């Protein structure tokens, strides 16, 4: 049996090129999910002829799913007909063919079709979204301004922006705020202080607050996909 130190070295050697590759889909394609007002464990996609279950959690990134060879993903629920046959009902679709080798799928309820979901696909490898940077994903209906320290970034509804923030002195914190910006003046929606972590990247997921679209929920998601690969595939004792 391969030792853990040797396995970790081999995994890192394989993981880093895979996560950085943009065009060579033969190196493998993974995707992860995050919910924007959605939590469910009842969805499936077809991979290599089998029904693969996925988990979506509101405001949290999932583990990695192997989507190699799929390109266009169809997500469905499974039920049983009166005759005892499996019935697949499509509730969402996503095309990850242009997202490189690692994609993030953000699920939100489709207001025009209850029980189904809209999916935003974002390239999620370390070249597109490097460690130490911030990415704002605005799934709310409000245009917003995100401020990190003295650096301001405007983000329209259903758009995203990458923010490369200059590393502050070690151990210092960043004052972060989110404001509504569509009225000509800023209306503060969220403010907090965050520790800067250069060995992680930070997703700022902004979603509508249930029952009141004039306000938002802000989730700060710290992530390092190489660490996730190690945790998910490291042999257990």
ABEGO torsion letter per residue (X at the ends): XBBAAAAAAAAAAAAAAAAABAABAAAEBBBBBBBBGBBBAABBBBBGGBBBBBBBBBGBBBBBBBABGAGBBBBBBBBBBAAGBBBBBBABBBBAAAAEABBBBBBBBBAABBGBBBBBBBBABAAABBBGBBBBBBABABBBBBBBEABBBBBBBGBBBBBBBBBBBBGBBBBBBBBBAAAGBBBBABBBBBBBBAABBBBBBBBBBBGBAABBBBBBBBBBAAAAAAAAABBBX
